[in-house]
Amino acid sequence: MNATPSSIDFSAPSDVVAQNLIGAILTVDGVGGRIVEAEAYDREDPASHSFSGPTPRNQVMFGPPAYAYVYRSYGIHWCLNFVCREAGHGAGVLIRALEPLTGLDVMRQRRGLEPLKLLCSGPGRLAQALDITHKNNGMSLLEAPFVIEAPERQFDIVSGPRIGITKAVDVPWRFGLAGSKFLSKPFAA
């Protein structure tokens, strides 16, 4: 499967947005890199935070597209999601991993002196490296501190089951840049 270069339409279904984000450049206050892994979630999906409807925690997912939905996973790690579809629907894309490209020294300070391939490989590491916290919840992805540049070329994309969920585990809505060494977990061959 291939993602074609274009601007990213956040009003599209989350699985389409997730694929279109692979290869995009994401920076937050000038720190970031190439998105190499993302997972899609939709309100019709029992694994999604939006499945049971709006709550104070997930309200941003039901807002307009192109906003950040940030939540804490297991009370430990912040996770960055991009809201998709029309307002009221409740869909998003979890950004799972980046290939670090910009602000490497800053990322290493935030994460500790880690090997490059581990700086942003996983949603918790990524959030820590980019200094994503609840303060970013509800922010527009189209304004500072966020900059998202659509892929400039076509990338080969792999897909498979999502990670760390107990419901809808067979839905192949985890997408990654084929051959990337920066993934949070390799895809099955």
C-alpha positions in Angstrom: 0.0 0.0 0.0 1.2 3.5 -0.7 0.6 7.0 0.6 0.6 9.6 -2.0 1.9 13.1 -1.5 -0.8 15.7 -0.8 -2.1 17.9 1.9 -3.5 16.0 4.8 -7.3 16.1 5.0 -8.1 15.5 8.7 -11.8 15.3 7.9 -11.2 12.0 6.2 -11.8 8.6 8.0 -9.1 7.9 10.6 -7.6 4.9 8.8 -7.1 7.1 5.7 -5.6 9.9 7.7 -3.3 7.5 9.5 -1.9 6.2 6.2 -1.6 9.7 4.8 0.4 10.8 7.9 3.1 8.1 7.3 6.1 10.0 6.0 4.8 13.4 7.1 7.0 15.7 9.1 5.8 16.7 12.6 7.5 19.3 14.7 6.4 20.8 18.0 8.2 24.1 18.8 10.8 23.1 16.2 11.5 19.6 17.6 10.4 16.5 15.8 10.7 14.3 12.7 9.1 12.0 10.2 6.0 10.1 11.3 6.8 6.4 10.8 3.9 4.7 12.7 0.3 5.6 13.5 -2.9 3.8 14.6 -6.4 4.7 13.6 -9.4 4.7 16.0 -13.1 5.4 15.2 -16.3 5.8 17.3 -17.6 2.5 15.8 -14.5 0.8 17.1 -14.7 -0.8 20.6 -11.0 -0.1 21.2 -11.5 3.7 20.7 -11.9 6.2 23.6 -14.9 7.6 21.8 -16.8 4.3 21.5 -19.0 5.0 24.6 -19.7 8.6 23.6 -18.4 12.0 24.8 -16.9 12.3 28.3 -14.9 15.1 29.9 -11.7 13.1 29.1 -12.4 12.5 25.4 -14.5 15.5 24.5 -11.7 16.8 22.1 -12.2 13.7 19.9 -15.7 14.8 19.2 -14.7 18.4 18.2 -13.7 19.5 14.8 -10.9 17.7 13.0 -7.2 18.8 13.1 -7.0 19.2 16.8 -4.7 17.4 19.3 -6.3 14.9 21.7 -3.8 14.2 24.5 -4.4 11.7 27.2 -2.4 9.8 29.8 -2.0 6.1 29.3 -1.9 3.9 32.4 -1.4 7.0 34.5 2.2 7.2 33.2 2.7 8.3 29.6 1.1 11.1 27.6 -0.2 10.1 24.1 -0.7 12.4 21.1 -3.6 11.8 18.8 -4.9 13.8 15.9 -8.7 14.3 15.7 -10.3 13.2 12.4 -13.7 13.2 10.7 -16.4 15.8 11.2 -17.3 17.4 14.5 -19.4 15.1 16.6 -18.1 11.9 15.1 -15.3 10.9 17.5 -12.3 9.6 15.6 -8.5 10.0 15.9 -5.1 8.8 15.0 -2.5 7.9 17.7 1.0 9.0 16.6 3.1 6.0 17.7 6.6 6.7 16.4 8.8 9.3 14.7 12.1 9.2 13.0 13.9 12.0 14.9 15.2 14.7 12.5 15.1 18.1 14.2 16.1 19.1 17.8 18.0 15.9 18.6 19.9 17.4 21.5 16.6 18.7 23.0 15.0 15.3 22.6 18.0 13.6 24.3 17.8 16.0 27.2 14.1 15.3 27.7 14.5 11.5 27.3 18.0 11.0 28.6 20.9 9.9 26.4 19.1 7.3 24.4 20.1 5.7 21.1 18.5 7.7 18.3 16.2 4.8 17.3 14.6 4.8 20.8 14.0 8.6 21.2 10.5 8.5 19.7 9.7 4.8 19.2 6.4 4.5 21.1 3.7 7.0 22.0 5.1 7.7 25.5 8.6 8.2 24.3 7.4 10.4 21.4 5.4 12.6 23.8 8.2 13.0 26.2 10.7 13.8 23.4 8.4 16.5 22.0 7.3 17.7 25.4 3.6 16.8 24.8 1.5 16.9 27.9 -2.1 17.7 28.8 -1.3 21.4 28.1 -1.5 20.4 24.3 -4.9 18.8 24.6 -7.4 20.7 22.4 -4.8 22.7 20.5 -5.1 23.2 16.8 -2.7 21.1 14.7 -2.7 23.9 12.1 -1.1 26.5 14.4 2.0 26.8 16.5 3.5 25.0 18.3 2.5 22.3 15.8 3.8 22.1 12.3 2.8 19.2 10.1 4.2 18.9 6.6 2.5 16.4 4.3 4.8 13.8 2.7 6.6 15.2 -0.4 6.9 11.7 -2.0 5.3 8.3 -2.0 6.2 5.9 0.8 5.7 2.2 1.1 3.3 1.5 4.0 2.8 -1.7 6.0 -0.2 -2.4 8.1 -1.2 -4.8 10.9 -3.1 -5.1 14.2 -2.9 -2.3 16.7 -0.8 -2.6 19.9 -1.7 -2.6 23.6 -5.5 -3.0 23.2 -7.8 -5.8 24.3 -10.8 -5.0 22.1 -10.9 -5.2 18.3 -7.3 -6.5 18.3 -7.5 -7.9 14.8 -8.4 -4.6 13.1 -5.4 -3.9 10.9 -5.4 -0.1 11.6 -1.7 0.2 12.7 0.3 1.7 9.8 4.0 2.1 9.4 6.8 3.2 7.1 8.0 -0.1 5.5 11.6 -0.9 6.6 11.8 1.9 9.2 14.1 1.1 12.2 12.2 3.7 14.3 9.0 1.8 14.7 7.8 1.0 18.2 7.5 -2.7 17.3 8.2 -4.5 14.0 5.3 -5.5 11.8 4.8 -9.2 11.2 6.2 -10.4 7.9 
